[in-house]
């Protein structure tokens, strides 16, 4: 199994258990970049993890999490993520997104989300 495939499968396994911060801490490069569908960019692992923690802390109730098997091509992989949660102060929200990851030197260096 290639490094990219192993990384992709590890990310999927951790995220399916809602272990998003653990996935980031172990699989992401320190200088990783996160790009949201609206174009917002977050740079650096500490900032990415802080943003993820803020989102997870805003969840009042988890209803559904589905993550596809990864599709791997060279140094990239993609997954589909479907999440249905109740957010404090906003109510129930469903997100269905395509997540694209770039791998370099054995770590995820970029993630970009598309709705």
Backbone bond lengths (Angstrom), bond angles and torsions (degrees), N, CA, C in turn:
res aa  C-N    CA-C-N  psi(-1)  N-CA   C-N-CA  omega(-1)  CA-C   N-CA-C  phi
1 X - - - 1.458 - - 1.526 108.53 -
2 X 1.317 116.65 133.81 1.461 120.64 -179.87 1.530 110.85 -71.38
3 X 1.307 115.18 163.41 1.470 121.24 177.59 1.527 110.05 -58.57
4 X 1.328 117.09 -43.28 1.465 120.60 -177.72 1.528 109.93 -64.89
5 X 1.321 118.08 -44.29 1.473 120.66 178.54 1.519 111.14 -62.43
6 X 1.322 116.97 -42.91 1.471 120.54 -179.82 1.529 109.96 -62.97
7 X 1.338 116.34 -45.17 1.462 120.83 177.93 1.521 111.12 -60.16
8 X 1.333 116.45 -44.92 1.466 121.39 -179.36 1.521 110.98 -61.11
9 X 1.317 116.96 -46.12 1.463 120.07 -179.13 1.536 111.60 -67.76
10 X 1.330 116.86 -36.53 1.468 119.50 176.26 1.525 110.97 -64.76
11 X 1.328 116.91 -42.27 1.474 120.32 178.30 1.524 110.64 -60.64
12 X 1.310 116.86 -47.31 1.467 120.64 -179.57 1.530 110.55 -60.95
13 X 1.327 117.28 -45.68 1.472 120.49 -178.71 1.524 111.51 -60.57
14 X 1.328 117.72 -45.99 1.466 120.52 -179.94 1.525 111.54 -66.50
15 X 1.321 116.95 -43.95 1.463 119.90 -177.45 1.524 112.13 -67.24
16 X 1.318 117.78 -33.07 1.468 120.30 177.04 1.520 111.51 -63.43
17 X 1.331 117.09 -20.61 1.473 122.31 176.84 1.531 111.36 -98.85
18 X 1.345 117.44 14.14 1.462 124.17 -177.60 1.519 111.91 62.73
19 X 1.312 118.60 25.86 1.468 123.09 -179.66 1.527 109.88 -97.75
20 X 1.334 116.02 53.35 1.453 121.48 -178.79 1.538 112.00 -62.76
21 X 1.345 119.88 -46.36 1.473 119.04 179.01 1.533 112.44 -62.58
22 X 1.324 116.88 -37.66 1.459 120.36 178.50 1.525 110.78 -64.96
23 X 1.330 115.89 -39.40 1.460 120.21 177.79 1.525 109.84 -62.61
24 X 1.306 116.64 -46.11 1.461 120.34 -179.73 1.531 110.86 -62.96
25 X 1.319 116.88 -45.98 1.465 120.95 -176.83 1.525 112.34 -62.01
26 X 1.321 117.68 -33.26 1.464 120.22 -175.14 1.519 114.37 -99.25
27 X 1.328 118.01 -24.98 1.466 120.26 -171.67 1.524 114.52 -110.66
28 X 1.337 117.91 -15.91 1.465 121.51 -175.33 1.529 111.04 -96.01
29 X 1.306 115.30 147.66 1.460 123.19 174.49 1.528 108.99 -74.99
30 X 1.315 117.51 150.25 1.472 121.99 179.67 1.523 112.33 -57.62
31 X 1.327 116.51 -31.48 1.470 120.47 -177.60 1.532 111.88 -102.05
32 X 1.322 117.22 24.75 1.469 121.51 -178.58 1.525 111.10 -59.89
33 X 1.334 114.36 155.87 1.464 122.10 179.15 1.529 108.46 -123.74
34 X 1.334 115.65 137.50 1.461 123.09 177.76 1.521 107.55 -117.22
35 X 1.359 116.26 130.82 1.462 120.52 179.17 1.526 108.56 -124.60
36 X 1.322 115.61 120.15 1.462 122.20 -179.86 1.535 109.82 -84.34
37 X 1.345 117.09 162.08 1.468 120.55 179.65 1.522 113.82 -57.06
38 X 1.328 117.80 -29.79 1.471 120.68 -178.97 1.528 112.57 -85.28
39 X 1.337 116.61 4.27 1.455 120.76 177.39 1.517 115.48 95.35
40 X 1.332 117.55 -8.58 1.474 119.12 178.10 1.524 109.75 -62.03
41 X 1.324 115.63 136.23 1.464 121.76 -178.64 1.521 109.00 -117.54
42 X 1.325 115.48 132.64 1.461 121.81 174.33 1.522 106.49 -118.80
43 X 1.326 116.46 126.99 1.460 121.12 -177.02 1.513 111.25 -114.26
44 X 1.327 115.78 136.68 1.455 122.56 176.34 1.514 111.76 93.38
45 X 1.310 115.18 138.10 1.464 121.04 -177.24 1.532 113.56 -58.48
46 X 1.331 120.14 -43.99 1.472 118.46 179.14 1.535 112.74 -58.09
47 X 1.332 117.50 -41.33 1.469 120.73 -179.92 1.525 111.04 -69.56
48 X 1.321 117.22 -39.02 1.471 121.24 177.83 1.521 110.01 -63.23
49 X 1.324 116.70 -44.23 1.469 120.59 -179.65 1.524 111.36 -67.20
50 X 1.323 118.09 -37.34 1.465 120.89 177.84 1.527 110.33 -63.93
51 X 1.324 116.59 -41.25 1.465 120.49 178.77 1.532 110.47 -64.41
52 X 1.315 116.89 -41.77 1.472 121.19 179.13 1.525 110.59 -64.59
53 X 1.326 116.65 -42.22 1.475 121.11 179.98 1.525 109.73 -62.66
54 X 1.327 116.99 -40.61 1.469 120.93 178.60 1.526 110.14 -61.97
55 X 1.325 117.00 -44.13 1.470 120.28 178.37 1.525 110.68 -63.41
56 X 1.322 117.69 -48.14 1.468 120.48 -178.39 1.527 111.21 -62.55
57 X 1.323 116.99 -37.78 1.467 120.59 178.97 1.526 112.41 -68.93
58 X 1.330 117.49 -20.83 1.468 121.29 179.66 1.530 112.32 -82.79
59 X 1.321 116.95 -8.30 1.464 120.33 -177.68 1.525 109.76 -80.01
60 X 1.305 114.69 123.41 1.454 121.61 178.29 1.529 110.29 -88.45
61 X 1.353 115.84 -40.31 1.464 120.54 -179.13 1.525 109.71 -149.34
62 X 1.327 115.92 138.19 1.463 122.56 176.74 1.523 108.58 -98.15
63 X 1.324 116.13 127.62 1.458 120.26 179.57 1.526 112.13 -108.03
64 X 1.331 116.92 -38.91 1.463 120.37 -174.34 1.519 109.91 -157.71
65 X 1.330 115.33 141.00 1.456 122.02 170.63 1.517 107.03 -143.78
66 X 1.327 115.73 118.29 1.461 121.42 175.83 1.517 108.07 -127.23
67 X 1.325 115.90 130.53 1.455 121.64 179.08 1.518 107.60 -129.81
68 X 1.323 115.67 125.97 1.458 120.57 -178.96 1.528 111.04 -70.65
69 X 1.319 115.24 168.52 1.451 120.21 169.31 1.523 106.95 -69.47
70 X 1.324 118.49 149.25 1.459 120.05 -178.70 1.529 112.32 -74.66
71 X 1.319 114.20 148.67 1.459 122.53 170.87 1.521 105.81 -108.90
72 X 1.330 116.55 122.68 1.465 121.71 -173.17 1.523 110.59 -112.75
73 X 1.342 115.81 135.55 1.456 122.70 174.05 1.528 107.84 -142.67
74 X 1.313 116.32 113.07 1.466 122.26 -178.74 1.530 110.90 51.23
75 X 1.335 117.34 -117.54 1.464 121.18 -176.24 1.522 113.32 -96.17
76 X 1.331 116.98 18.35 1.458 122.07 -177.60 1.519 110.36 -127.86
77 X 1.326 115.57 153.35 1.465 120.29 167.96 1.516 108.83 -146.15
78 X 1.323 114.43 157.74 1.463 121.09 -178.97 1.516 109.48 -133.63
79 X 1.326 114.72 148.02 1.467 121.32 173.23 1.528 108.14 -137.46
80 X 1.316 115.23 156.02 1.458 120.39 170.03 1.511 106.74 -101.99
81 X 1.326 116.12 133.70 1.453 122.02 -179.87 1.524 108.74 -123.37
82 X 1.316 115.90 125.00 1.461 122.42 175.74 1.521 107.30 -119.36
83 X 1.328 116.15 120.29 1.459 120.93 -178.86 1.528 109.02 -131.40
84 X 1.321 114.89 137.27 1.464 122.49 178.48 1.524 106.31 -128.99
85 X 1.332 116.08 112.60 1.463 121.59 -175.91 1.524 110.50 -138.45
86 X 1.316 115.70 158.82 1.455 121.36 169.68 1.521 106.99 -101.00
87 X 1.329 115.76 123.40 1.463 122.82 -177.97 1.529 108.36 -99.75
88 X 1.326 116.08 133.11 1.462 121.19 177.84 1.522 110.52 -54.16
89 X 1.319 116.43 124.79 1.454 121.34 176.53 1.527 115.27 81.53
90 X 1.333 118.07 -6.51 1.467 120.87 -178.19 1.521 113.17 -124.21
91 X 1.323 117.07 -20.76 1.457 120.30 -178.83 1.518 112.65 90.33
92 X 1.305 114.21 -164.68 1.462 121.17 -174.59 1.526 110.98 -77.21
93 X 1.334 115.92 133.23 1.465 122.75 -179.85 1.527 109.21 -134.14
94 X 1.322 115.11 139.93 1.459 121.60 174.81 1.521 108.06 -118.04
95 X 1.327 115.94 132.97 1.461 121.03 175.96 1.520 108.24 -125.51
96 X 1.306 115.98 130.57 1.453 122.60 175.04 1.515 105.46 -122.25
97 X 1.320 116.76 110.49 1.449 118.84 -172.92 1.516 112.55 -133.94
98 X 1.311 113.79 156.25 1.449 122.22 172.34 1.520 106.31 -101.65
99 X 1.314 116.05 128.46 1.462 121.73 -176.98 1.527 108.00 -115.92
100 X 1.329 116.49 122.81 1.458 122.42 -178.72 1.533 108.55 -112.88
101 X 1.323 116.38 131.00 1.460 121.97 -177.37 1.521 110.25 -121.97
102 X 1.335 115.83 140.49 1.463 122.21 174.80 1.525 107.29 -112.81
103 X 1.326 115.26 132.99 1.463 121.70 -177.62 1.525 109.51 -114.58
104 X 1.334 116.11 134.95 1.462 122.41 174.21 1.528 108.12 -145.12
105 X 1.296 116.87 141.10 1.468 121.91 178.71 1.525 112.37 52.90
106 X 1.343 116.80 35.40 1.453 121.27 174.75 1.516 115.95 78.49
107 X 1.323 117.80 9.65 1.470 121.75 -179.83 1.529 110.14 -135.27
108 X 1.323 115.97 157.57 1.462 120.80 174.05 1.521 107.51 -76.08
109 X 1.335 115.87 123.67 1.460 120.28 -178.47 1.526 112.56 -107.35
110 X 1.350 115.61 -14.84 1.463 119.15 -179.37 1.525 109.18 -155.29
111 X 1.330 114.65 137.38 1.458 120.62 171.54 1.509 107.32 -130.90
112 X 1.334 114.93 139.22 1.464 119.94 179.43 1.515 108.34 -137.97
113 X 1.333 115.32 135.88 1.463 121.50 -175.62 1.518 110.46 -112.40
114 X 1.325 114.66 142.01 1.464 121.99 178.23 1.524 108.16 -129.45
115 X 1.337 117.36 132.64 1.465 122.22 174.92 1.498 108.24 -100.66
